[in-house]
Amino acid sequence: MAKQQRVLRIEQKNQLAAIQQLESRSDEELEGETRFRAAAQAILGARAAERFDAKAARAHFQKALVAARPQERLQIKRMADVSLAAAERRAGDLKTATEKLGVEGPTGRQLFWLRVVGVLAPPSSAGALARTRGIVLVIALIVAVLAAAFGIVSLISLPIGVSLDLRIFWSLALMIVVAVGLFFFGRRKQKAAEAKRAEAIAARAPAGRAAGRARR
């Protein structure tokens, strides 16, 4: 009986500590995960939040809470609060949620850009007026960036005497290259921050379990 109980305890390894080892798996693999279902659904929820899909993120975290053991639910609830605040562009709530989770919070610059994204691409709950305003601002921003790129290309090509068509072409090319570079740079920083957060959550999980045993 003692051996069977020991095996059962091993099988019931903390779901939160499994987050790190599941991070590298694809969405399809995580959907099929049964042993660490709570951790898998929490990762899927975080990934949906990265895409600003608050509805899908909320659904995944609800599944994670159902699959989690009672002592793990508070931590998963706090993870959900962080992800949903980011998905819904709530900068103030994101800062508070990361503090409650006990991980390093976003920097002032990250919060600023989240507010900017919230204005340019507000969540569906913001209403039609906010979304229309966001579309108008995005169009205005694209025109402004294109004008800046055209000015830079025109200034560089001034001694050469490049035609208007070529200047427009190189202006578009410059804008695309800069946008792609910023996108990949931002994704790399985001991945690094997520990996650091997963390590912090995994490190806190055993401590939380030990504290729960001490209280009992």
C-alpha positions, 0 to 999 in steps of 0.5 A: 500500500505504501508503494502504491501511495508513493507512485500515486504522489509521483503521478500527481506531480504539481501541474504548475511545475510542468509548465516549463517542460510543456512550453516547447510543445505545439498547440495540437500536442497541448490540446491532447495532453492528459497527464498535465491538462491544467498546465497545458490549458494554462499555456494555451490560454497564455498563447491565446492572450498573446494573439489578443484573443481574450475569448479563447484565453478565458476558455482555456483558463476555465478548462485549466481551473477545472483540471487543476487540484484545489491547491493549484487553482489560486496560482492558475487564477492569477496566471489567467488574470495576467493573461486576460489583462494583456489580451484586453489591453488593460495596462493598469490591471496587468501591473496589479496582476503580475504583482499578485502572481509574484513575477517580474511585472512589465516595464513602463515602456511595455505598459505604454505600448500596451496602452497604445495598442489598446487605443489602435486596436481596442478589444471587442468589448470597447464598443463600436465607437472605440473600434472605429476610432482605432481604424482611423488612427491606424490609417493615419499612422500608416500614412504618417509612417509612409510619408516619413519613409518617403522623405528619408528615401527622397533625401538619400536619393536627392544627389542621384535623381531617382524617379518618383515611382522608384522613390515610392517603391523604396519607401514602401520597401523601407517601411516593410523592412522596419515593420518586420524587424520591429515585429521579430525583435518584439516577439523575441523579447516577449518570448524571453519574458514568458520563459522567465515568467514560466521559470518563476511560476515553476519555482514558486509552485513547490514552495506553495505546496510546501506551505500548504502542507505546513498549514495542514 
